[in-house]
Amino acid sequence: MKLLTTMILAAAAFCAIPASHASQPATRVIAHRGYWKAEGAAQNSIRALQNAIRIGAYGSEFDVLVTADGVPVIHHDDRIGERRIEDTPYRELRSHRLSNGEKLPTLRQYLKTGAGQRDTRLILEMKAHSTPEKERQAARIILDEVRRSPAAPSVDYITFSKVMADEIVRLDPAARVYYLNGDLSPAAVKAAGYAGLDYHHGIMRQHETWFNEAHALGLEVNVWTVNDEPTMRWLIDHGADYITTDEPELLQSLLNVPE
Ligand code: MG
């Protein structure tokens, strides 16, 4: 009887753990622009994605812009030299070399690299384009390219552009879209149909209640771009689901990810 009482008390204690702690998975690591600091890589290079996969990062982030003739390419800035990517045909950009010697990757090449493995998710940032019409068109082109790839189930979308986020949700309500711009409350993010927020750590410092508010709504919280240990620890303590970082191995060491 005493044993039974002990078991009942233990079960009650377990159930009393707040849901936000009991159900919340550990913080996971997203390599910002791939793991580009590792040898032989450059930001947004194929090699940086391969490095993120090699270290077992949960995700590898990369930036996508669409050329004038509708080819999605992996690049952060909207220009390469003097040429704005959205105004330039792909044939005029294809010979551009990254700092590690790779040619400018296309989204198709990137997805091909990410296919065939399931450990590292592909965190696709849709960059802003110059008009809402171009943004909707770019979102459709990107979504079509992803849907044609066997890597499609591994892709999550992030964007500062509400226009692009809304277009992805409209065309593929099952897509996981995270909003970057920091100006929507968790309730507004939920109402828009997104999977979560992906905000700068300074925004989350100003709105500490957003961690719990987001989780209570079933949203996830990603935070960028965090490269220092104290901020990483603060975010882990606040229950961030993901941290996007240029230092994925440092974050892994804080989270005790097994080798
Ligand atoms: Mg990015």
Residues whose N, C-alpha, C, O or C-beta is under 5 A from the ligand:
A	BS01	MG	F62 D63 E125
